[in-house]
Amino acid sequence: MKLDRRAIRGALRSVPYFNKVVAKTLRPYFSGPHFQSSAQYWEDRYRLQGDSGDGSYGRLAQFKADIINAFVREHRVASVIELGCGDGAQLKLADYPRYVGVDVSEATIGKCRRAFANDAGKRFYHSSELPPHIGRFGLGLSLDVVYHLIEDETFESYMLQLFAFSECWVIIYSSNEDRAASLPHVRHRKFSNWVAANISGWVLDRKIAQKYPFDPSAPHRTSFADFYIYRNAYAQPA
C-alpha cells in the first residue's frame, strides 16, 4: 500500500502534543531528502514518493490553471513546453493542444508517462534526453521552478533553454526579488533583471498578481509567486 505523505503530514500537524521522540524518528521520511544540489534534491524527493509541492494542488493549482488555460485559448497557442513539469498534478488541470514536459527527475518523468499514457498529445522527456531537433513551441512554461534553481549555473542554463525553446510567449510563475529563504532548496531571485540583461528581443508583456498572496499563518494555501508573461517582440503572436 502506498502511503499518502501529504495526508499523513497534515494529520500529524493536527495532533497538539505529538510525541517528540516519534516526530524525530519519522522526520527523515516526512521532511524529504537532504539538499546537495538542485537536480539531486528533486530526484530524491520524487524517488521517495514526494510530490511537486503545495502549489500544484488545491486552490493554488486551480488559480494557475485558470490563468494559463485562458491565455492559451485567447492567443490560440498550439504547442506548449514546460521545463520542470513535476509530478503531473498541475497538468491534470491543463487544456493544451500539444504539450511536452521536461524534468531533471527520471522518477517523475516515469510517473508522468504512466499517468498520461493514453494521451497522445503529451510527451515527457528527462532533461538529458531531449531530442536534438525538438523545435520551438508557441509557449514556454516555468511554474514554481525558478526559485528552486539554487546554483547560478543551473539557473542561467535553465533560463536560456526556456526562452530558446519558446517562439512567441514565455510564462514564468515565481517570486521575483532577491531575498533570503528559510529552506535550502529555495532561492529567491530577481529573475526579471537577468532576463532584461541576457535575453534580447523579449519584453515583459504583463504581470498577473497572486490571487492568494503569501500568508505565514497559512503557508500551504498561499504563495509568494506571481505570473510574469513575456512576449517575443519579433514574433507575430495571435
Secondary structure, 3 states (H helix, E strand, C coil): CCCCHHHHHHHHHCCCCCCHHHHHHHHHHHHCCCCCCHHHHHHHHHHCCCCCCHHHCHHHHHHHHHHHHHHHHHCCCCCEEEECCCCCCCHHHCCCCCEEEEECCHHHHHHHHHHCCCCCCEEEEECCCCCCCCCCEEEEEEECCHHHCCCHHHHHHHHHHHHHCEEEEEEEEECCCCECCCCCCCCECCHHHHHHHHCCCEEEEEEECCCCECCCCCCCCCECCEEEEEEECCCCCC
